[in-house]
Amino acid sequence: MNPAFSVILLTTLTGTSQGLFLAMFGAHLMHALNMPSIDPGSDFYIAGTVVSLLLAGGGLVASFFHLGRPERAWRTATMWRTSWLSREVIVLPAFMGSVALYGLGHLLDWAPQAVLAIGAAGAFFAVALFICTGMIYACLKFLQEWATPLTVVNYLVLGCASGVTLASASAAFSAASLTPAFTLAAVALTLLGLATRSASLIRNSRIRHRSTLQSAIGIHHPRIVQKSQGLMGGSFNTREFFHHRTLAFLRSVKWTFLLLAFILPLPLLAFGALNASAPLLCLAFVIQYIGLLAERWYFFAQANHPQNLYYQTIS
Amino acid sequence: MTQMALVIDLNVCVGCQACVTSCKSWNTSGTAGALADLRPYDEDPTGTFFNRVQTFEVGSYPNTETVHFPKSCLHCEEPPCVPVCPTGASYKREEDGIVLVDYDKCIGCKYCSWACPYGARELDMERKEMTKCTLCVDRIYNEDLPERDRKPACVLACPTSARLFGDVHDPESVVSTAIRERGGYQLMPEWATQPANHYLPRRKTEISIRPDQIMRTDNPRKVDGLQPKPDASSPALDDAASW
């Protein structure tokens, strides 16, 4: 597929937003259940809510650039019975609404149980949104690189990893006592992400595509060569489904994202936590986020759409 | 249930592109709006087409065959592009099984094109809506046209009658007969999309002459001055007296 920058931004920004909110709510829940934890105070929650809303809002704005007819976007909520994209469109505002209410509850000192209940709803929507986003890709069975539960797992784990990294940076500013716990969680999630993303990379490198030129045109001969694709100047089919880059470029993006999203953030998180250094933790987040942009680009570029079988030779 | 479809005969398609131009001509002139046709005479022309003819070479020299392969929406019976549409713009008609896009509902998110393994859908660059073959739904029921013209534009344009049009659920229809008798097949059967459109394979070209055509058993004009022999199936003296 040809990666669309709008979708890359949408999935990475909302993923971070969801992860950040889950981290915040996790800390809140631990405190509410009287588990050994520290109350970070409402400033931390309000700041986190604002950042989470800004990220999700940014993702929402980016998503409109993917649409040909954004003025009709309201119609997308109608087919939730069959379409994961429609479900995502419903769950994203529900998540943002819950986050906004959660922040408002902290700001206006609403009853603790009410705020906790709103947070639980937000956490539910955050996880549901990860599932919807992942399933948009995982449900397309002939895009074999995507049609695996690992796709959903990766969206969940990578979103949580970047969100919790951001939470540790945010805690370094307004709730330093929480930083070690968040950093530990961020390191664990980053390592988990490295494992699950590597698993999908290994799976995809061994994939055997079920569609062949033979099944695409129904002629079962071992040697078929395309002589013309019926057009010479390019079409939607030649633009939308192929990244137009070399294999070497793809490979370099792969190693770049493995380095930036998983390897480099680890020492930065460790040093940042040990020295309680907010700039180091921020740097860890920025580097991981850039890595995730590359990861998402690669996720799209690697998917090999069977329609490309029909577009091998111009003329 | 009716399922309208095209059956395309690869044995006689000559790759003349008449169906391509006829399709574009009809569908860019309709009430649904024009189809993009950008820089048609410049270096980098591009545009929206519902139907394209591709060419493949099968085999190795000197035993090769050139196969021209018309390609359009296959109007699947299990269309994967329909359930993924978030707005319901992409739908399959109950009454005749045609897969259509309600252009007024389409938001141009391209998700249906990702969900089609055949690449049958194209986002129009100017309208920013997903477009696709409609089986000329505005022709085939159009009572303003004479009845013989109520067929898709590509079918009418084909000079070799390589495109048949009809109901594949009616076992007596011309398309069902062709599929049954000539080994019609579907594309990419591995994804269980059950395309309604079928393709008829290449056939071996053989000379078939029956003995009676050489023996001239029936020669009513007697141009050779001989009496006609009895035809091969009627009894003759030889049958009784083979000894």
Interface residues (C-beta under 8 A of the other chain):
Chain A: M1 H66 L67 G68 R69 P70 R72 A73 R75 T76 A77 T78 M79 T82 S83 W84 L85 S86 V89 I136 C139 L140 K141 F142 L143 R210 S211 L213 S215 A216 I217 G218 I219 H221 R223 I224 V225 Q226 K227 S228 Q229 G230 L231 M232 G233 G234 S235 F236 N237 E240 F241 H305 P306 Q307 N308 Y310 Y311
Chain B: Q17 V20 R39 E43 D44 P45 T46 G47 T48 F49 R52 V53 Q54 T55 F56 E57 V58 G59 S60 T66 V67 F69 K71 P80 V82 P83 V84 C85 P86 T87 G88 A89 K105 C106 I107 G108 C109 K110 Y111 S113 W114 A115 C116 P117 Y118 G119 R121 E122 L123 M125 R127 K128 E129 Y185 Q186 L187 M188 P189 E190 W191 Y199 P201 R202
